[in-house]
Amino acid sequence: MNNSLCLKSVGNASSLFLVITFILCVAFDLVFLEHAMYRA
């Protein structure tokens, strides 16, 4: 087995990072309505 960085693990890590940051942004918008990015 080679020691190079596996592309699949990099993809999984970046996807997980994007999902977590998206969920945090949505939760922040729902909790702090006065600081929402867009007024609905």
ZANUVEX-734690 format. One record per residue: residue number from 1; residue in three letters; chain; x, y, z of N, C-alpha, C, O in turn. Coordinates in nm, 2 decimals, decimal comma, padded with zeros to 4 digits. Layout:
N
<site><n>NUM</n><res>ALA</res><chain>A</chain><n_u>X</n_u><n_v>Y</n_v><n_w>Z</n_w><ca_u>X</ca_u><ca_v>Y</ca_v><ca_w>Z</ca_w><c_u>X</c_u><c_v>Y</c_v><c_w>Z</c_w><o_u>X</o_u><o_v>Y</o_v><o_w>Z</o_w></site>
...
***
This chain:
40
<site><n>1</n><res>MET</res><chain>A</chain><n_u>00,08</n_u><n_v>-00,12</n_v><n_w>00,00</n_w><ca_u>00,00</ca_u><ca_v>00,00</ca_v><ca_w>00,00</ca_w><c_u>00,09</c_u><c_v>00,12</c_v><c_w>00,00</c_w><o_u>00,18</o_u><o_v>00,13</o_v><o_w>00,08</o_w></site>
<site><n>2</n><res>ASN</res><chain>A</chain><n_u>00,05</n_u><n_v>00,22</n_v><n_w>-00,08</n_w><ca_u>00,14</ca_u><ca_v>00,34</ca_v><ca_w>-00,09</ca_w><c_u>00,10</c_u><c_v>00,44</c_v><c_w>00,02</c_w><o_u>-00,01</o_u><o_v>00,43</o_v><o_w>00,08</o_w></site>
<site><n>3</n><res>ASN</res><chain>A</chain><n_u>00,19</n_u><n_v>00,53</n_v><n_w>00,04</n_w><ca_u>00,17</ca_u><ca_v>00,63</ca_v><ca_w>00,15</ca_w><c_u>00,12</c_u><c_v>00,76</c_v><c_w>00,10</c_w><o_u>00,11</o_u><o_v>00,86</o_v><o_w>00,18</o_w></site>
<site><n>4</n><res>SER</res><chain>A</chain><n_u>00,08</n_u><n_v>00,77</n_v><n_w>-00,02</n_w><ca_u>00,02</ca_u><ca_v>00,89</ca_v><ca_w>-00,08</ca_w><c_u>-00,12</c_u><c_v>00,92</c_v><c_w>-00,02</c_w><o_u>-00,18</o_u><o_v>00,83</o_v><o_w>00,02</o_w></site>
<site><n>5</n><res>LEU</res><chain>A</chain><n_u>-00,16</n_u><n_v>01,04</n_v><n_w>-00,03</n_w><ca_u>-00,29</ca_u><ca_v>01,08</ca_v><ca_w>00,02</ca_w><c_u>-00,40</c_u><c_v>01,03</c_v><c_w>-00,07</c_w><o_u>-00,40</o_u><o_v>01,06</o_v><o_w>-00,19</o_w></site>
<site><n>6</n><res>CYS</res><chain>A</chain><n_u>-00,49</n_u><n_v>00,95</n_v><n_w>-00,01</n_w><ca_u>-00,60</ca_u><ca_v>00,89</ca_v><ca_w>-00,09</ca_w><c_u>-00,70</c_u><c_v>01,00</c_v><c_w>-00,13</c_w><o_u>-00,74</o_u><o_v>01,08</o_v><o_w>-00,04</o_w></site>
<site><n>7</n><res>LEU</res><chain>A</chain><n_u>-00,74</n_u><n_v>01,01</n_v><n_w>-00,25</n_w><ca_u>-00,83</ca_u><ca_v>01,11</ca_v><ca_w>-00,30</ca_w><c_u>-00,97</c_u><c_v>01,09</c_v><c_w>-00,24</c_w><o_u>-01,04</o_u><o_v>01,18</o_v><o_w>-00,22</o_w></site>
<site><n>8</n><res>LYS</res><chain>A</chain><n_u>-01,01</n_u><n_v>00,96</n_v><n_w>-00,21</n_w><ca_u>-01,14</ca_u><ca_v>00,93</ca_v><ca_w>-00,15</ca_w><c_u>-01,14</c_u><c_v>00,99</c_v><c_w>-00,01</c_w><o_u>-01,25</o_u><o_v>01,05</o_v><o_w>00,03</o_w></site>
<site><n>9</n><res>SER</res><chain>A</chain><n_u>-01,04</n_u><n_v>00,98</n_v><n_w>00,07</n_w><ca_u>-01,04</ca_u><ca_v>01,03</ca_v><ca_w>00,20</ca_w><c_u>-01,04</c_u><c_v>01,19</c_v><c_w>00,20</c_w><o_u>-01,11</o_u><o_v>01,25</o_v><o_w>00,29</o_w></site>
<site><n>10</n><res>VAL</res><chain>A</chain><n_u>-00,98</n_u><n_v>01,25</n_v><n_w>00,11</n_w><ca_u>-00,98</ca_u><ca_v>01,39</ca_v><ca_w>00,10</ca_w><c_u>-01,12</c_u><c_v>01,44</c_v><c_w>00,06</c_w><o_u>-01,17</o_u><o_v>01,54</o_v><o_w>00,11</o_w></site>
<site><n>11</n><res>GLY</res><chain>A</chain><n_u>-01,18</n_u><n_v>01,37</n_v><n_w>-00,03</n_w><ca_u>-01,32</ca_u><ca_v>01,40</ca_v><ca_w>-00,07</ca_w><c_u>-01,42</c_u><c_v>01,39</c_v><c_w>00,04</c_w><o_u>-01,50</o_u><o_v>01,47</o_v><o_w>00,06</o_w></site>
<site><n>12</n><res>ASN</res><chain>A</chain><n_u>-01,40</n_u><n_v>01,28</n_v><n_w>00,12</n_w><ca_u>-01,49</ca_u><ca_v>01,26</ca_v><ca_w>00,23</ca_w><c_u>-01,47</c_u><c_v>01,36</c_v><c_w>00,34</c_w><o_u>-01,57</o_u><o_v>01,41</o_v><o_w>00,40</o_w></site>
<site><n>13</n><res>ALA</res><chain>A</chain><n_u>-01,35</n_u><n_v>01,40</n_v><n_w>00,37</n_w><ca_u>-01,32</ca_u><ca_v>01,50</ca_v><ca_w>00,47</ca_w><c_u>-01,37</c_u><c_v>01,64</c_v><c_w>00,43</c_w><o_u>-01,43</o_u><o_v>01,71</o_v><o_w>00,51</o_w></site>
<site><n>14</n><res>SER</res><chain>A</chain><n_u>-01,35</n_u><n_v>01,68</n_v><n_w>00,30</n_w><ca_u>-01,40</ca_u><ca_v>01,81</ca_v><ca_w>00,26</ca_w><c_u>-01,56</c_u><c_v>01,81</c_v><c_w>00,25</c_w><o_u>-01,62</o_u><o_v>01,91</o_v><o_w>00,28</o_w></site>
<site><n>15</n><res>SER</res><chain>A</chain><n_u>-01,62</n_u><n_v>01,70</n_v><n_w>00,21</n_w><ca_u>-01,76</ca_u><ca_v>01,69</ca_v><ca_w>00,21</ca_w><c_u>-01,82</c_u><c_v>01,70</c_v><c_w>00,35</c_w><o_u>-01,92</o_u><o_v>01,77</o_v><o_w>00,38</o_w></site>
<site><n>16</n><res>LEU</res><chain>A</chain><n_u>-01,76</n_u><n_v>01,64</n_v><n_w>00,45</n_w><ca_u>-01,80</ca_u><ca_v>01,64</ca_v><ca_w>00,59</ca_w><c_u>-01,79</c_u><c_v>01,78</c_v><c_w>00,64</c_w><o_u>-01,87</o_u><o_v>01,83</o_v><o_w>00,71</o_w></site>
<site><n>17</n><res>PHE</res><chain>A</chain><n_u>-01,68</n_u><n_v>01,85</n_v><n_w>00,61</n_w><ca_u>-01,65</ca_u><ca_v>01,99</ca_v><ca_w>00,65</ca_w><c_u>-01,76</c_u><c_v>02,08</c_v><c_w>00,59</c_w><o_u>-01,81</o_u><o_v>02,17</o_v><o_w>00,67</o_w></site>
<site><n>18</n><res>LEU</res><chain>A</chain><n_u>-01,79</n_u><n_v>02,07</n_v><n_w>00,47</n_w><ca_u>-01,90</ca_u><ca_v>02,15</ca_v><ca_w>00,41</ca_w><c_u>-02,03</c_u><c_v>02,13</c_v><c_w>00,47</c_w><o_u>-02,11</o_u><o_v>02,22</o_v><o_w>00,49</o_w></site>
<site><n>19</n><res>VAL</res><chain>A</chain><n_u>-02,07</n_u><n_v>02,00</n_v><n_w>00,49</n_w><ca_u>-02,20</ca_u><ca_v>01,97</ca_v><ca_w>00,55</ca_w><c_u>-02,21</c_u><c_v>02,03</c_v><c_w>00,69</c_w><o_u>-02,31</o_u><o_v>02,09</o_v><o_w>00,73</o_w></site>
<site><n>20</n><res>ILE</res><chain>A</chain><n_u>-02,10</n_u><n_v>02,02</n_v><n_w>00,77</n_w><ca_u>-02,10</ca_u><ca_v>02,07</ca_v><ca_w>00,91</ca_w><c_u>-02,11</c_u><c_v>02,23</c_v><c_w>00,91</c_w><o_u>-02,19</o_u><o_v>02,28</o_v><o_w>00,98</o_w></site>
<site><n>21</n><res>THR</res><chain>A</chain><n_u>-02,04</n_u><n_v>02,29</n_v><n_w>00,82</n_w><ca_u>-02,05</ca_u><ca_v>02,44</ca_v><ca_w>00,82</ca_w><c_u>-02,18</c_u><c_v>02,48</c_v><c_w>00,76</c_w><o_u>-02,23</o_u><o_v>02,59</o_v><o_w>00,81</o_w></site>
<site><n>22</n><res>PHE</res><chain>A</chain><n_u>-02,24</n_u><n_v>02,41</n_v><n_w>00,67</n_w><ca_u>-02,38</ca_u><ca_v>02,45</ca_v><ca_w>00,62</ca_w><c_u>-02,48</c_u><c_v>02,43</c_v><c_w>00,73</c_w><o_u>-02,56</o_u><o_v>02,52</o_v><o_w>00,75</o_w></site>
<site><n>23</n><res>ILE</res><chain>A</chain><n_u>-02,47</n_u><n_v>02,32</n_v><n_w>00,81</n_w><ca_u>-02,57</ca_u><ca_v>02,31</ca_v><ca_w>00,92</ca_w><c_u>-02,55</c_u><c_v>02,41</c_v><c_w>01,03</c_w><o_u>-02,64</o_u><o_v>02,46</o_v><o_w>01,08</o_w></site>
<site><n>24</n><res>LEU</res><chain>A</chain><n_u>-02,42</n_u><n_v>02,45</n_v><n_w>01,06</n_w><ca_u>-02,40</ca_u><ca_v>02,56</ca_v><ca_w>01,15</ca_w><c_u>-02,45</c_u><c_v>02,69</c_v><c_w>01,11</c_w><o_u>-02,51</o_u><o_v>02,77</o_v><o_w>01,18</o_w></site>
<site><n>25</n><res>CYS</res><chain>A</chain><n_u>-02,44</n_u><n_v>02,72</n_v><n_w>00,98</n_w><ca_u>-02,49</ca_u><ca_v>02,85</ca_v><ca_w>00,92</ca_w><c_u>-02,65</c_u><c_v>02,85</c_v><c_w>00,93</c_w><o_u>-02,70</o_u><o_v>02,95</o_v><o_w>00,97</o_w></site>
<site><n>26</n><res>VAL</res><chain>A</chain><n_u>-02,71</n_u><n_v>02,74</n_v><n_w>00,90</n_w><ca_u>-02,86</ca_u><ca_v>02,73</ca_v><ca_w>00,90</ca_w><c_u>-02,90</c_u><c_v>02,75</c_v><c_w>01,05</c_w><o_u>-03,00</o_u><o_v>02,82</o_v><o_w>01,07</o_w></site>
<site><n>27</n><res>ALA</res><chain>A</chain><n_u>-02,84</n_u><n_v>02,68</n_v><n_w>01,14</n_w><ca_u>-02,87</ca_u><ca_v>02,68</ca_v><ca_w>01,28</ca_w><c_u>-02,85</c_u><c_v>02,82</c_v><c_w>01,33</c_w><o_u>-02,94</o_u><o_v>02,87</o_v><o_w>01,41</o_w></site>
<site><n>28</n><res>PHE</res><chain>A</chain><n_u>-02,74</n_u><n_v>02,89</n_v><n_w>01,30</n_w><ca_u>-02,72</ca_u><ca_v>03,03</ca_v><ca_w>01,34</ca_w><c_u>-02,83</c_u><c_v>03,12</c_v><c_w>01,29</c_w><o_u>-02,88</o_u><o_v>03,20</o_v><o_w>01,37</o_w></site>
<site><n>29</n><res>ASP</res><chain>A</chain><n_u>-02,87</n_u><n_v>03,10</n_v><n_w>01,17</n_w><ca_u>-02,98</ca_u><ca_v>03,18</ca_v><ca_w>01,11</ca_w><c_u>-03,11</c_u><c_v>03,16</c_v><c_w>01,19</c_w><o_u>-03,19</o_u><o_v>03,25</o_v><o_w>01,21</o_w></site>
<site><n>30</n><res>LEU</res><chain>A</chain><n_u>-03,14</n_u><n_v>03,04</n_v><n_w>01,22</n_w><ca_u>-03,26</ca_u><ca_v>03,01</ca_v><ca_w>01,29</ca_w><c_u>-03,26</c_u><c_v>03,05</c_v><c_w>01,44</c_w><o_u>-03,37</o_u><o_v>03,09</o_v><o_w>01,49</o_w></site>
<site><n>31</n><res>VAL</res><chain>A</chain><n_u>-03,15</n_u><n_v>03,04</n_v><n_w>01,50</n_w><ca_u>-03,14</ca_u><ca_v>03,08</ca_v><ca_w>01,64</ca_w><c_u>-03,13</c_u><c_v>03,23</c_v><c_w>01,66</c_w><o_u>-03,20</o_u><o_v>03,29</o_v><o_w>01,75</o_w></site>
<site><n>32</n><res>PHE</res><chain>A</chain><n_u>-03,05</n_u><n_v>03,30</n_v><n_w>01,58</n_w><ca_u>-03,03</ca_u><ca_v>03,44</ca_v><ca_w>01,59</ca_w><c_u>-03,10</c_u><c_v>03,51</c_v><c_w>01,48</c_w><o_u>-03,04</o_u><o_v>03,55</o_v><o_w>01,38</o_w></site>
<site><n>33</n><res>LEU</res><chain>A</chain><n_u>-03,23</n_u><n_v>03,53</n_v><n_w>01,49</n_w><ca_u>-03,31</ca_u><ca_v>03,58</ca_v><ca_w>01,38</ca_w><c_u>-03,28</c_u><c_v>03,73</c_v><c_w>01,35</c_w><o_u>-03,28</o_u><o_v>03,78</o_v><o_w>01,23</o_w></site>
<site><n>34</n><res>GLU</res><chain>A</chain><n_u>-03,24</n_u><n_v>03,80</n_v><n_w>01,45</n_w><ca_u>-03,20</ca_u><ca_v>03,95</ca_v><ca_w>01,43</ca_w><c_u>-03,07</c_u><c_v>03,96</c_v><c_w>01,35</c_w><o_u>-03,05</o_u><o_v>04,07</o_v><o_w>01,30</o_w></site>
<site><n>35</n><res>HIS</res><chain>A</chain><n_u>-02,99</n_u><n_v>03,86</n_v><n_w>01,35</n_w><ca_u>-02,86</ca_u><ca_v>03,87</ca_v><ca_w>01,28</ca_w><c_u>-02,87</c_u><c_v>03,79</c_v><c_w>01,15</c_w><o_u>-02,76</o_u><o_v>03,75</o_v><o_w>01,09</o_w></site>
<site><n>36</n><res>ALA</res><chain>A</chain><n_u>-02,99</n_u><n_v>03,76</n_v><n_w>01,10</n_w><ca_u>-03,00</ca_u><ca_v>03,67</ca_v><ca_w>00,98</ca_w><c_u>-02,94</c_u><c_v>03,75</c_v><c_w>00,86</c_w><o_u>-02,94</o_u><o_v>03,87</o_v><o_w>00,85</o_w></site>
<site><n>37</n><res>MET</res><chain>A</chain><n_u>-02,89</n_u><n_v>03,67</n_v><n_w>00,76</n_w><ca_u>-02,83</ca_u><ca_v>03,72</ca_v><ca_w>00,64</ca_w><c_u>-02,93</c_u><c_v>03,79</c_v><c_w>00,55</c_w><o_u>-02,91</o_u><o_v>03,89</o_v><o_w>00,49</o_w></site>
<site><n>38</n><res>TYR</res><chain>A</chain><n_u>-03,05</n_u><n_v>03,72</n_v><n_w>00,54</n_w><ca_u>-03,15</ca_u><ca_v>03,77</ca_v><ca_w>00,45</ca_w><c_u>-03,28</c_u><c_v>03,78</c_v><c_w>00,53</c_w><o_u>-03,32</o_u><o_v>03,69</o_v><o_w>00,61</o_w></site>
<site><n>39</n><res>ARG</res><chain>A</chain><n_u>-03,36</n_u><n_v>03,88</n_v><n_w>00,51</n_w><ca_u>-03,49</ca_u><ca_v>03,90</ca_v><ca_w>00,57</ca_w><c_u>-03,59</c_u><c_v>03,83</c_v><c_w>00,49</c_w><o_u>-03,60</o_u><o_v>03,85</o_v><o_w>00,37</o_w></site>
<site><n>40</n><res>ALA</res><chain>A</chain><n_u>-03,67</n_u><n_v>03,74</n_v><n_w>00,55</n_w><ca_u>-03,77</ca_u><ca_v>03,67</ca_v><ca_w>00,47</ca_w><c_u>-03,90</c_u><c_v>03,74</c_v><c_w>00,49</c_w><o_u>-04,00</o_u><o_v>03,69</o_v><o_w>00,43</o_w></site>
***
